[in-house]
Amino acid sequence: MAVSAPTAAPALAASSSSSARVRSAFRVEWRKLTSQLGTRVLLLLCALGPFAFAAVLKLQSSTPSDTLFGVWVHSSGFALPLVILSFAGQWGFPAIAGIVAGDILSSEDRYGTWKTVLTRSRTRADLFAGKLLAASAVAVAVVAVTAVASIVAGLVVIGDQSLVGFGGKLIPPGRSLFLVAVSWSISLLPLLAFVALAVLFSAVTRNGILGVLGPLLVALAMQLLALIGNGTWLHTLLLASAFGAWHGLFAQPAFAAGLIAGCLVSVAWVLACLAGGWAAFARRDFAGVPAARRAGWRTSARVALGALAVLAVLTVATNWGAAAVTPQRLRDSFAPTFNHLTLLQQRLLGRRVASGARLNQLTACARRGGASGGPGDDWVCNVDVLIAQSGPTPLEQTVSYDVSVQSNGCYKADSPPSFVGSQLMRVPGEGSVVNPLFTIYGCFNTL
């Protein structure tokens, strides 16, 4: 005991000193980020934007039906934060990460202050950790403000009505609020992955513009890759898929395979980007006089060719792995959803429907053009509804839906108005409400 005590004390003191230095660097970077005009404008837009969006939707009858839950924004206040989350996951979160973290390291290069900050009893690891934590904290704060503002705007402007889930059943208000909050919370992991990616761009390029725009360009590439191929391997590894992992919570029955995969993929992206950013930052020489380097067209050409080569390989890789979108999976999801939404429509019209009733229907889904599967907007689902009538032969009515399917298994189906009616229908005592069969949303498990 007498031997180990003296050796343990210095180690404890060194650890405490290191953590104190990181906290000090964090506080400095936090003040710097929160005092910047761009950060304050971003916070203001995120706080007021959902209310402005809700007000615009309230004043018009049209809906953003191309977005999941978009057709329900006038019917339930819980649909609004989900519509905003869908857009934010594609473009908003990469933009937030770029604005907050894309210039956090390269700004020291621009102002030539590395030698100054590194001589104030701060190691490179202290500064790197402090800057990373500050950028992550500000990004999480911005998203938290957006989430709270979206939920409050939806409840205040639209109301706390039950939400129609992906399976066609109503989700009670309390559970809807819980699922919305969980969905926004889940999206923080891929957000942090984009923050780490922005830090990587900032460390490697030493250019604030590339650091800010880099995450957006990567997000654009991921969105394009998500549109092609029918394999599960690459699509699962994309952060675009991780942002949509919350969709499984609203499926009926819910599934968590995509959620677990999205969390693991996000953590892997964070670790890989931070490892690359730290490797580039740790080997830099700040002591000597920086050598003047002239960037010529050859360097730009190499970078462009390298990016094209990587995209070409990734394009081929989109077909690797088991098929994600198949006619069988789409049919197994679309058929019960159509059944539940038909029952919901009849109840809204004031007709008595027994609990657990089922339509006598036959459903078949296929992709036009001969392709056997894969994401795209050229799918069609035919539903043959058999209607009982007097006599031995039932009346057969065929309904065809044009379906657009994404690589993550989520789809939107547009109906023929000649059979299901217009988007709005009149119900006794309530005026006009959304026709549940006009636009059908759904999601199925692709893993």
For each residue, the residues with C-beta under 8 A, 3 or more apart:
1: 4 5
2: 5
3: 6 7
4: 1 7 8
5: 1 2 8 9
6: 3 9 10
7: 3 4 10 11
8: 4 5 11 12
9: 5 6 12 13
10: 6 7 13 14
11: 7 8 14 15
12: 8 9 15 16
13: 9 10 16 17
14: 10 11 17 18
15: 11 12 18 19
16: 12 13 19 20
17: 13 14 20 21
18: 14 15 21 22 126
19: 15 16 22 23
20: 16 17 23 24
21: 17 18 24 25 121 122 123 126 130
22: 18 19 25 26 126 129 130 133
23: 19 20 26 27 130
24: 20 21 27 28 122 126 130
25: 21 22 28 29 122 126 127 129 130 131 134
26: 22 23 29 30 129 130 133 134 137
27: 23 24 30 31
28: 24 25 31 32 130
29: 25 26 32 33 104 130 131 133 134 135
30: 26 27 33 34 134 137 138
31: 27 28 34 35
32: 28 29 35 36 134
33: 29 30 36 39 100 104 134 135 138
34: 30 31 39 40 138
35: 31 32 39 40
36: 32 33 39 40
37: 40 41
38: 41 42 99
39: 33 34 35 36 42 43 99 100 138 142
40: 34 35 36 37 43 44
41: 37 38 44 45
42: 38 39 45 46 96 99 100 142
43: 39 40 46 47 141 142 145
44: 40 41 47 48
45: 41 42 48 49
46: 42 43 49 50 142 143 145 146 149
47: 43 44 145 146 149
48: 44 45 51 52 149
49: 45 46 52 53 146 149
50: 46 53 54 80 81 84 146 149 150 152 153 154
51: 48 54 55 149 153 157
52: 48 49 55 56
53: 49 50 56 57 80 84 153
54: 50 51 57 58 80 153 154 156 157 158
55: 51 52 58 59 157
56: 52 53 59 60
57: 53 54 60 63 73 74 80 157 158
58: 54 55 74 157 158
59: 55 56
60: 56 57
61: 74 424
62:
63: 57 70 71 72 73 74
64: 67 70 73 83
65: 70 71 412 439
66: 70 412
67: 64 70 83 86 87
68: 82 83 86 247 410 412 441 443
69: 72 73 79 82 83 86 163 441
70: 63 64 65 66 67 73 79 83
71: 63 65 423 434 438 439 441
72: 63 69 75 76 79 163 164 434
73: 57 63 64 69 70 76 79 80 83 158
74: 57 58 61 63 158 434
75: 72 79 158 161 164 433 434
76: 72 73 79 154 158 159 160 161 162 163 164 176
77: 80 154 155 156 157 158 159 160 161
78: 81 82 151 154 155 160 161 163 171 173 176 177 180
79: 69 70 72 73 75 76 82 83 154 158 163
80: 50 53 54 57 73 77 83 84 150 153 154 157 158
81: 50 78 84 85 147 150 151 153 154 180 184
82: 68 69 78 79 85 86 180 183 250
83: 64 67 68 69 70 73 79 80 86 87
84: 50 53 80 81 87 88 146 150
85: 81 82 88 89 147 150 183 184 187 246
86: 67 68 69 82 83 89 90 244
87: 67 83 84 90 91 92
88: 84 85 91 92 93 143 146 187
89: 85 86 92 93 187 190 240 243 244
90: 86 87 219 223 240 243
91: 87 88 94 95 216 219
92: 87 88 89 95 96 146
93: 88 89 96 97 143 187 190 191 194 243
94: 91 97 98 194 215 216 218 219
95: 91 92 98 99 215 216
96: 42 92 93 99 100 139 142 143 191 194
97: 93 94 100 101 102 139 191 194 195 197 198 215
98: 94 95 101 102 194 198 211 212 213 214 215 216
99: 38 39 42 95 96 102 212
100: 33 39 42 96 97 104 135 138 139 142 195 198
101: 97 98 104 132 135 136 139 195 198 199 202 211
102: 97 98 99 106 198 201 202 208 210 211 212 213 214 215
103: 106 107 202 208 211 212
104: 29 33 100 101 107 131 132 134 135 198 199 202 211
105: 108 109 128 131 199 202 203 206 211 277 281
106: 102 103 109 110 202 203 205 206 207 208 211
107: 103 104 110 111 208
108: 105 111 112 113 114 117
109: 105 106 112 114 206
110: 106 107 208
111: 107 108
112: 108 109 115
113: 108 116 117
114: 108 109 117 118 286
115: 112 118 119 286 287
116: 113 119 120
117: 108 113 114 120 122 127
118: 114 115 122 123 124 127 286
119: 115 116
120: 116 117
121: 21
122: 21 24 25 117 118 126 127
123: 21 118 126 127
124: 118 127 128 281 282
125: 128 129
126: 18 21 22 24 25 122 123 129 130
127: 25 117 118 122 123 124 130 131
128: 105 124 125 131 132 277 278 281
129: 22 25 26 125 126 132 133
130: 21 22 23 24 25 26 28 29 126 127 133 134
131: 25 29 104 105 127 128 134 135 199
132: 101 104 128 129 135 136 195 196 199 274
133: 22 26 29 129 130 136 137
134: 25 26 29 30 32 33 104 130 131 137 138
135: 29 33 100 101 104 131 132 138 139 195 198 199
136: 101 132 133 139 140 192 195
137: 26 30 133 134 140 141
138: 30 33 34 39 100 134 135 141 142
139: 96 97 100 101 135 136 142 143 191 192 195
140: 136 137 143 144 188 191 192
141: 43 137 138 144 145
142: 39 42 43 46 96 100 138 139 145 146
143: 46 88 93 96 139 140 146 147 184 187 188 191
144: 140 141 147 148
145: 43 46 47 141 142 148 149
146: 46 47 49 50 84 88 92 142 143 149 150
147: 81 85 143 144 150 151 181 184
148: 144 145 151 152
149: 46 47 48 49 50 51 145 146 152 153
150: 50 80 81 84 85 146 147 153 154 184
151: 78 81 147 148 154 155 177 180 181
152: 50 148 149 155 156
153: 50 51 53 54 80 81 149 150 156 157
154: 50 54 76 77 78 79 80 81 150 151 157 158
155: 77 78 151 152 158 159 160
156: 54 77 152 153
157: 51 54 55 57 58 77 80 153 154
158: 54 57 58 73 74 75 76 77 79 80 154 155 161
159: 76 77 155
160: 76 77 78 155 173 177
161: 75 76 77 78 158 173
162: 76 170 171 172 173 176
163: 69 72 76 78 79 170 171 173 176 250
164: 72 75 76 168 169 170 171 341 344 436
165: 168 169 170 171 250 251 252
166: 247 250 251 252 337 410 441 442 443
167: 251 252 253 336 337 340 442
168: 164 165 252 336 337 338 339 340 341 343 344 436 440
169: 164 165 252 340 344
170: 162 163 164 165 344
171: 78 162 163 164 165 175 176 179 250
172: 162 175 176
173: 78 160 161 162 163 176 177
174: 177 178
175: 171 172 178 179
176: 76 78 162 163 171 172 173 179 180
177: 78 151 160 173 174 180 181
178: 174 175 181 182
179: 171 175 176 182 183 249 250
180: 78 81 82 151 176 177 183 184
181: 147 151 177 178 184 185
182: 178 179 185 186 246 249
183: 82 85 179 180 186 187 246 249
184: 81 85 143 147 150 180 181 187 188
185: 181 182 188
186: 182 183 189 245 246 259 262 263
187: 85 88 89 93 143 183 184 190 191 243 246
188: 140 143 184 185 191 192
189: 186 192 193 242 262 263 266 267 270
190: 89 93 187 193 194 239 242 243 262 266 269
191: 93 96 97 139 140 143 187 188 194 195
192: 136 139 140 188 189 195 196 266 270
193: 189 190 196 197 239 242 266 267 269 270 273
194: 93 94 96 97 98 190 191 197 198 215 218 219 239
195: 97 100 101 132 135 136 139 191 192 198 199
196: 132 192 193 199 200 269 270 273 274 277
197: 97 193 194 200 201 214 215 218 269 273
198: 97 98 100 101 102 104 135 194 195 201 202 211 212 214 215
199: 101 104 105 131 132 135 195 196 202 203 273 274 277
200: 196 197 203 204 273 274 276 277 280
201: 102 197 198 204 205 210 211 214 215
202: 101 102 103 104 105 106 198 199 205 206 207 208 211 277
203: 105 106 199 200 206 276 277 278 280 281
204: 200 201 276 277 280
205: 106 201 202 210 211 214
206: 105 106 109 202 203
207: 106 202 210 211
208: 102 103 106 107 110 202 211 212
209: 212 213
210: 102 201 205 207 213 214
211: 98 101 102 103 104 105 106 198 201 202 205 207 208 214
212: 98 99 102 103 198 208 209 215 216
213: 98 102 209 210 216 217
214: 98 102 197 198 201 205 210 211 217 218
215: 94 95 97 98 102 194 197 198 201 212 218 219
216: 91 94 95 98 212 213 219 220
217: 213 214 220 221
218: 94 194 197 214 215 221 222 239
219: 90 91 94 194 215 216 222 223 239 240
220: 216 217 223 224
221: 217 218 224 225 311 314
222: 218 219 225 226 238 239 240
223: 90 219 220 226 227 240
224: 220 221 227 228
225: 221 222 228 229 234 235 238 240 314 315 318
226: 222 223 235 238 240 241 375 406 407 408
227: 223 224 375 376 407
228: 224 225 315 318 374 375
229: 225 234 235 315 317 318 319 374 375 407
230: 318 319 323 324 325 373 374 375 407
231: 234 235 317 318 319 320 321 322 323 324
232: 235 236 321 322 323 324 446 447
233: 236 237 317 320 321
234: 225 229 231 237 238 314 317 318 320 321
235: 225 226 229 231 232 238 241 318 324 407 408 446
236: 232 233 241 261 265 321 447
237: 233 234 241 265
238: 222 225 226 234 235 241 242 265
239: 190 193 194 218 219 222 242 243 265 266 269
240: 89 90 219 222 223 225 226 243 244
241: 226 235 236 237 238 244 245 258 261 262 265 407 408
242: 189 190 193 238 239 245 261 262 263 265 266
243: 89 90 93 187 190 239 240 262
244: 86 89 240 241 247 258 262 406 408 410
245: 186 241 242 248 258 259 261 262 263
246: 85 182 183 186 187 249 250 259
247: 68 166 244 250 251 258 408 409 410 443
248: 245 251 254 255 256 257 258 259 443 445
249: 179 182 183 246 254 259
250: 82 163 165 166 171 179 246 247 254 443
251: 165 166 167 247 248 254 255 442 443 444 445
252: 165 166 167 168 169 340
253: 167
254: 248 249 250 251
255: 248 251 258 445
256: 248 259 260
257: 248 260 261 445 447
258: 241 244 245 247 248 255 261 262 408 409 445 446 447
259: 186 245 246 248 249 256 262 263
260: 256 257 263 264
261: 236 241 242 245 257 258 264 265 447
262: 186 189 190 241 242 243 244 245 258 259 265 266
263: 186 189 242 245 259 260 266 267
264: 260 261 267 268
265: 236 237 238 239 241 242 261 262 268 269
266: 189 190 192 193 239 242 262 263 269 270
267: 189 193 263 264 270 271
268: 264 265 271 272
269: 190 193 196 197 239 265 266 272 273
270: 189 192 193 196 266 267 273 274
271: 267 268 274 275
272: 268 269 275 276
273: 193 196 197 199 200 269 270 276 277
274: 132 196 199 200 270 271 277 278
275: 271 272 278 279
276: 200 203 204 272 273 279 280
277: 105 128 196 199 200 202 203 204 273 274 280 281
278: 128 203 274 275 281 282
279: 275 276 282 283
280: 200 203 204 276 277 283 284
281: 105 124 128 203 277 278 284
282: 124 278 279
283: 279 280
284: 280 281
285: 288
286: 114 115 118
287: 115
288: 285
289:
290:
291:
292:
293:
294:
295: 299 300
296: 299 300
297: 300 301
298: 301 302
299: 295 296 302 303
300: 295 296 297 303 304
301: 297 298 304 305
302: 298 299 305 306
303: 299 300 306 307
304: 300 301 307 308
305: 301 302 308 309
306: 302 303 309 310
307: 303 304 310 311
308: 304 305 311 312
309: 305 306 312 313
310: 306 307 313 314
311: 221 307 308 314 315
312: 308 309 315 316
313: 309 310 316 317
314: 221 225 234 310 311 317 318
315: 225 228 229 311 312 318
316: 312 313 319 320
317: 229 231 233 234 313 314 320
318: 225 228 229 230 231 234 235 314 315
319: 229 230 231 316
320: 231 233 234 316 317
321: 231 232 233 234 236 324
322: 231 232
323: 230 231 232 326 372 373 374
324: 230 231 232 235 321 373 374 375 407 408 409 446
325: 230 329 330 373 374 375 405 407 409 446
326: 323 329 330 372 373
327: 330 331 364 365 366 367 372 373
328: 331 332
329: 325 326 332 333 409 444 445 446
330: 325 326 327 333 334 365 379 381 403 405 411 444
331: 327 328 334 335 363 364 365 381
332: 328 329 335 336 444
333: 329 330 336 337 409 411 442 443 444
334: 330 331 337 338 363 365 381 401 403 411 413 440 442
335: 331 332 338 339 361 363 383
336: 167 168 332 333 339 340
337: 166 167 168 333 334 340 341 440 442
338: 168 334 335 341 342 359 361 363 383 437 440
339: 168 335 336 342 343 358 359 361
340: 167 168 169 252 336 337 343 344
341: 164 168 337 338 344 345 436 437 440
342: 338 339 345 346 359 436 437
343: 168 339 340 346 347 353 357
344: 164 168 169 170 340 341 347 348 436
345: 341 342 348 349 425 435 436 437
346: 342 343 349 351 353
347: 343 344 350 351 353
348: 344 345 425 427 433 436
349: 345 346 425 427 428
350: 347 427 428
351: 346 347
352:
353: 343 346 347 357
354: 357
355:
356:
357: 343 353 354
358: 339
359: 338 339 342 385
360: 385 386 387 388 394
361: 335 338 339 383 384 385 386
362: 383 384 386
363: 331 334 335 338 381 382 383 384
364: 327 331 381 382
365: 327 330 331 334 379 380 381 382 403
366: 327 379 380
367: 327 370 371 372 373 374 376 378 379 380
368: 371 378 379 380
369: 378
370: 367
371: 367 368 374 376 378
372: 323 326 327 367
373: 230 323 324 325 326 327 367
374: 228 229 230 323 324 325 367 371
375: 226 227 228 229 230 324 325 405 406 407
376: 227 367 371 379 404 405
377: 402 403 404 405
378: 367 368 369 371
379: 330 365 366 367 368 376 402 403 404 405 411
380: 365 366 367 368 400 401 402 403
381: 330 331 334 363 364 365 400 401 403 413
382: 363 364 365 398 399 400 401
383: 335 338 361 362 363 398 399 400 401
384: 361 362 363 396 397 398
385: 359 360 361 396 397 398 399
386: 360 361 362 394 395 396
387: 360 394 395 396 397
388: 360 394 395
389: 394 395
390:
391:
392:
393:
394: 360 386 387 388 389
395: 386 387 388 389
396: 384 385 386 387
397: 384 385 387 419
398: 382 383 384 385
399: 382 383 385 415 416 419 420
400: 380 381 382 383 416
401: 334 380 381 382 383 413 414 415 416 440
402: 377 379 380 413 414
403: 330 334 365 377 379 380 381 411 412 413 414
404: 376 377 379 411 412 413
405: 325 330 375 376 377 379 409 410 411
406: 226 244 375 409 410 411
407: 226 227 229 230 235 241 324 325 375 446
408: 226 235 241 244 247 258 324 443 446
409: 247 258 324 325 329 333 405 406 443 444 445 446
410: 68 166 244 247 405 406 441 442 443
411: 330 333 334 379 403 404 405 406 441 442 443
412: 65 66 68 403 404 439 440 441
413: 334 381 401 402 403 404 439 440 441 442
414: 401 402 403 438 439
415: 399 401 419 420 437 438 439 440
416: 399 400 401 419 420
417: 420 421 422 438
418:
419: 397 399 415 416
420: 399 415 416 417 435 437 438
421: 417 425 435 437 438
422: 417 425 435 438
423: 71 434 435 438 439
424: 61 432 433 434 435
425: 345 348 349 421 422 432 433 434 435
426: 431 432 433
427: 348 349 350 430 431 432 433
428: 349 350
429:
430: 427 433
431: 426 427
432: 424 425 426 427
433: 75 348 424 425 426 427 430
434: 71 72 74 75 423 424 425 438
435: 345 420 421 422 423 424 425 438
436: 164 168 341 342 344 345 348
437: 338 341 342 345 415 420 421 440
438: 71 414 415 417 420 421 422 423 434 435
439: 65 71 412 413 414 415 423
440: 168 334 337 338 341 401 412 413 415 437
441: 68 69 71 166 410 411 412 413
442: 166 167 251 333 334 337 410 411 413
443: 68 166 247 248 250 251 333 408 409 410 411
444: 251 329 330 332 333 409
445: 248 251 255 257 258 329 409
446: 232 235 258 324 325 329 407 408 409
447: 232 236 257 258 261
